């Protein structure tokens, strides 16, 4: 589903150039559960931005679900993101004055889905993450774990090829974090591709594959024994 070849990303700050990724090769198959780990400044966030089509590489090849990504304009990248990628962020990124149901409907609204279908699909996703009784609650009325479940429902509602989770348990207590990890495991068991960026090796250990990045390069790639 993901094919990266010799991916490089260079940021220019005035006269200084910083090479954040230095020739990354990475393949991710459908229904993989992969964690990407590494210290601060290792290139994890840059890799996440490229995987999620939030940015494009300076050079190299990136194909997502068979579509070549590098060189596309911002509008086309937005279309690919909306169709292929569901995002889950550490800070939830929910609209504070919208209900859980309205937050989950957002990607469908951007995709031009009719109102009746939007509501039906958003309702089904909230039921899937055990929030059927919280649909009319706003984020301020929800716990951290519940907000992250809303974010996961929103990520799933467009039926994306990949869920891309950036430190999804970073702002949660241990119990809520374990609940979110269990939900990702359940999604993977049901056929969803999950890529999780994390600094927590314990959390990463539940993935079926762990990729370690350091100084802009992949230095280890381990799959769990079958």
N, C-alpha and C positions, 0 to 999 in steps of 0.2 A: 504493500500500500504506500509506503514511503521509500523513496530511493534518493539518496544523497551521494554525490561523487565529488571529491576534492573541493568541498565547500569552504570558502574563505570569506571572512567579513572584516573589513577594515573601516575604522572610524577615524575621521580627521577632525582634530581639534586645533584650529589655527594651523601652525606649521608642523604639529606633531601628529603622526599617524599611529593608531593603536590597532594591532591585529588581534581581534577578539577570538576568531576561529581560524585555525591554521591547517586547512586541508582535511576536513572531516569527511569520512566515508561512513554511511549508516543506512541500513535497510531495516524496515519494520514491516512485518507481515500482518495480515488481518487477524484479529482476535489475539494479538499479543498484549501482554500487560508488562510494560517496560518502565522502569524507574531510571532517571538520570540523576546522578549524584556528583557532587564536587564542592570544593570550598568556594567561598566568596571570591569573585573575580576569575573564576575558572572558565567562564564561557557558557554556563548553564542558561542564563537569561537570554543571551544572544541566540543560542540554539533554539530555545523555546519560541522566541519571536520569529525565527525563520520557519520552524516547523508549523507554527500557527498562521503563517502568511501575514504577520504583522509587520514584517520587514522582508527585504530580498537580499540574497548574498551578493557580495562584491564580485565573486567569480565562482564557477562550479555549476553542477547540475543538481536541480531539485525537482523531483516529480512526486505529486501527491495524487493518489488514485488515478494514475496514468496521465495526469495533466502537468506539463512543464510550467514551473512557477516563476523561475527567475526571468527578469526583464518585463514582467507584466506591470500595467499601470495600477494606480491605487483603487480605481473603481472595480477592475477585474479581480484584484486581490480580495476586495471586500466581498464580492460575489462568491469566491472560492471559500473564504472563511465561513460565510453564512451557510453554505451548502455542505461543506466537508468537515468542519471543525466545531466541536463544542468546547467552550472554555470554562474552566473552574479556577477561580483566583483565591489567593489567601485572604483578601479583604472582601470577598463575596461580590462586590460591585453590583449591589442591588439598588434600585431606585427607592429612596427612603419613603416617598409618599404614595407609592404604588403597592397594591396588595400582592401577596405571594402569587396569586393567579395572574395578575397583570404583569408581574415581572417575568413569569415563565412564558407568557404570550409574546413578549417583545420580539424574539427572533422571527416568529411567524408573521408578526405585523410588518417587519422589514422585508420579509419574503413575499408579501402580498397575499397571504392566505386569508380567505374569507372569515368574517368574525365568528360564525357558528363553529366552523372547523377549528379555529384558533382556541376557542374555549374548550371544546371537546378534547383536543390533544393536550392542552395545558392541564386540564383536570386529570386526565389519565396519567400524566407524568407525575403530578403531585401525589396521586394515589400510589404510584409505584415507589415513591420514596417515603411513604408512610406519613404524608402530611394532608390527608383528606380533610382533617378537621381544622386545618390552619390556612385554608385557601384565601379567606377574607382578612387575614392578619397582615399588617405592615411589618417591615423588618424590625422596627423598634419594639414590636410586640412579640418577637421571636427570640429564642436562645441562639447562641453562636452555631451550635450544631444544626438547629432547624434552618437558620439562614443558609448554611452551606448546603443543606439538602434542597432548598429552593434553587440555589445556584446550579446544583447538579441536574435538577429537573429542567431548568432553563437550557442547560448544555445539551440535554438529550432530546428536547422537543422537536428539533429539526431533523432528527434521525441521522446524525452525522456519522461519517466514516470513522472518526477518531475523537475521543475525549482527551483534551490536553489540560492537565491539572498542574497549576503552579503553586507549590507549597500549600496544598489544600487543607492541611491540618495545622498550619502554622499559628493561627489565632484561636485555636480551640483547646479546651482542657483535655486531659488524657482520655476520659470516658467518651467525650464527644468525638475526639479524634479517632478512637478505635471504632466508633460507630460508622464514621465516614469511610475509614479503611475497609470495613466489612462490606459497605455498600459498593465500593469499587470492585472488591473481589466478586461480589454477586453479579455486577454488570459484566465483568470479564467472563464469568462462568456462563453467562447467557449470550456470549458471542461478541461483546463490545470490545473494540480496540481502545486501550487506555495507555497514555504516555504521561507519566507523573514526574515533575521536577521537584526534587527535595534535597535538603541537606541532612535529613534524618535517616541514618542507615537502618535503624530499626523499622521505620515505616517502609523504606525501600525494600527491606527483606521480604515483604509479602508479595512483591512483584515476581513474575516468572522469569524476568530478565532484568539485570542491573548493569547499566552502562556508566562507567566512571569517566569524568572529563576533568582535565587539569591543564592549565596554561593553553587553553584553546584547542586541545587535542584529546581524542578518545584514547585513554591509556589502559582500559580494561572493559571487557564485555563478557559477562557471565550469565549463562542460562541455568535455571534451576533444573535439577535432575528430574526426569519424568517419573 
